Amino acid sequence: MKIVSLLPSTTEICYALGLGEAVVGVTHECDYPADARGKPHLTANVLPEGEHTSVDIDRMIAERIMNGQSIYHLDTELLAELAPDLILTQELCEVCAVSYTDVLAAARTLPTVPEVAAFEPHNIEEILASIVEVARLAGVPERGERVVRELRARLVGVAERVDGIEQCRVLCLEWLSPPMAGGHWVPEMVRLAGGVDVLGPEGQPSTYITWEQIAVANPDVIVVMPCGYDLDATRVAMRELNDSPEWHALRAVREGRVHPVDGSGYFNRPGPRIIDGVELLARLIHPTHR
């Protein structure tokens, strides 16, 4: 079987299932594991190159979406050359990947039309279900069951470590300017790690928030996880907050309880490393408890 993965999360799922050799094409954002970086890239970002602030990126994306334009280019010629049997894509977020409509249209032009499977998990249970489904589609259902069983065991371990601990009030910033609270599975991750997400809507899309709302929520801990940013890029992006009086007025900032993280690796992508993210959150929220 030849698989094309048009999501970093499904690429990671494929590798977790031992299907790395079957993956013949990925996106330009598929950077984990390292072997995935060497696969042919079927997508490219069409936003202008160069360094941009959070405000600039948000504006450019909003303008393209408003005009009915994608922010990604799909290489249909390469797709035809690769001739996949299975394409893994998504319907959840038009900012996260090539649109489902575009993928379907491209697949239908191929001499042999591949199966196209779309994933749109909203919580951790649905993320685990997507792992099982990819395994089923690839003909290795037993691998999916094994991987999910191991991931569930790790969640049980986190639950045991935080059992009985006083819950901490947490804000997860998925974007900085304008600020955005992480949604979907992120608030659930906070809860499983022994915290309470003060502004993120569990199981619902991420939402724009105001600095006034953040001040009123008064979080004990702030976890900074801009969508698509690794740890180094997050630290650079946080420099935008240096001149913000609203930011410096927050108690969590004054007390040094702000944690930049690798959002791309452990929080933004609905794949196996979400469980790593839960474990990381538990350590950040309760640093003195082991």
Secondary structure, 3 states (H helix, E strand, C coil): CCEEECCHHHHHHHHHCCCHHHEEEECCCCCCCHHHHHCCECEEECCCCCCCCHHHHHHHHHHHHHCCCCCEEECHHHHHHHCCCEEEEECCCCCCCCCHHHHHHHHCCCCCCCEEEEECCCCHHHHHHHHHHHHHHCCCHHHHHHHHHHHHHHHHHHHHHHCCCCCEEEEEEEEECCEEECCECHHHHHHHCCEEECCCCECCCCEECCHHHHHHHCCCEEEECCCCCCHHHHHHHHHHHCCCHHHHCCHHHHCCCEEECCHHHHCCCCCCCHHHHHHHHHHHHCCCCC
